[in-house]
Every structure is written in C-alpha cells, then in structure tokens.
Amino acid sequence: MSGTVSAAEKCFSICWVVGIAIALTKEEHVVHYRRHRRSQPNQPDELVQIQTYEYLPRIDSVPVVVIQSTNDDYLPAGEARVLFGPDTELKKLLTIDAKNHRFTGGCNNLYKEAETALCWMSKIR
C-alpha cells in the first residue's frame, strides 16, 4: 500500500534535552534504553546504558540544558561545568545556588530557571 508507513519505518526525533541534578556516581543517573536489533529481528532488544556527561557532547543538533546545584552532594555545579564544557548556541549549563542535590534553599530559582530554559529551547526549535 502506497502512502502507509510501518512502525519499523517510522523515525522519532528529539526536540530538546533537559537534565536536572545529573550525577556521576549513582546508577539512576545513567540513561537506560533499549536498542532494537534490526539485523537480528528475532533477538530481544539490547539494553544500553549511557553515562550522561560522556554522551552529552554527541548531542549537537538539538538544544541541551543541564541545571545543577552549586553544592550538589554528588556533582557540584563547578565540576559539572568542567564535564559539560562551555555554553554554546545549543548547549547551556545553568547553576542554582542551593545546599544539596535536592536544591534545598534554591527550589524557587530551580523552577524559574527550568521555565526559562524551556522557553529558550522552544524558540530555537
């Protein structure tokens, strides 16, 4: 049938990426996804794990914002900056003055920065 697209032919695209309080040491801060094996359709999908900061440089065609606490117990904003690199047209690291990983004392600023980031990204895409 012409004009129809099977599920296998459909592609998805990512409009933007937002990361909040990304850490290096906890397993829950590793991105997990399942990769479909097109060359072996009868095999189960492969579970893939990605260390977030190692993967971020590969995302270069969509806006990326990471929001990090200045005093995050797992990864303070200063260390995150080193891993993240400099801001670019499509990539921004926002820091929130807060006491810990949960943004204690800085939640209102977190919400404001998240809203600002979403507005910025929606204008780019």
Secondary structure, DSSP 8 states (H G I E B T S, - for coil): -TT---TTT-------EEEES--SS-GGGEEEEEE--TT-TTS--EEEEEEHHHHGGG--SS-EEEEEETT-SSS-HHHHHHHH-S--SSEEEEEE--SSTT-TT-HHHHHHHHHHHHHHHHHH-
